[in-house]
């Protein structure tokens, strides 16, 4: 499922995204996201066994990485 976005601000106006969704939008691959989480560079929210990244954090990470 290809949902690539043109700009990070084009992410849907949702509170949070799964790692799979961020990969589908072309923001970050799941493997890189997991690495950045372990490094403390990407903040997550856990709900049971599910891992989510808030829209705000995805945008913050994107700009801190690609500036």
C-alpha positions in Angstrom: 0.0 0.0 0.0 1.7 3.2 -1.2 0.6 6.3 0.5 3.7 8.4 0.1 3.3 12.1 1.0 4.9 15.1 -0.7 5.7 17.1 2.5 5.7 16.0 6.2 2.9 18.5 6.9 0.7 16.4 4.6 0.5 13.7 7.2 -3.2 13.1 8.0 -4.4 15.1 10.9 -4.4 12.2 13.3 -3.1 12.0 16.9 -0.8 9.0 16.3 0.5 6.5 13.7 1.8 3.0 13.9 5.4 2.3 12.7 3.8 0.5 9.7 1.8 3.6 8.8 4.8 5.9 9.0 6.6 3.6 6.7 3.7 3.6 4.2 3.6 7.4 4.2 7.4 7.4 3.5 8.3 9.1 6.7 10.7 6.5 8.1 11.2 2.7 7.6 10.2 0.4 10.4 13.7 -0.8 10.9 15.1 2.7 11.1 12.3 3.8 13.4 13.1 0.9 15.8 16.8 1.9 15.7 15.9 5.5 16.5 13.6 4.4 19.3 16.4 2.4 20.9 18.8 5.3 20.5 16.2 7.6 22.2 15.9 9.8 19.1 12.2 9.0 18.4 9.7 9.1 21.2 6.9 6.6 21.2 3.6 5.8 23.0 2.8 2.2 23.9 -0.7 0.8 24.1 -0.4 -2.8 25.2 1.9 -4.4 22.7 1.3 -1.7 20.0 3.8 1.1 19.4 2.7 4.5 18.2 4.4 7.8 17.3 2.4 11.0 17.6 2.0 13.2 14.6 3.8 16.0 16.5 6.8 13.7 17.2 6.9 12.4 13.6 7.1 16.0 12.4 9.7 16.9 15.1 11.8 13.9 14.2 11.6 14.6 10.5 12.8 18.2 10.9 15.5 17.3 13.3 16.9 14.7 10.9 16.5 16.4 7.6 17.5 20.0 8.4 
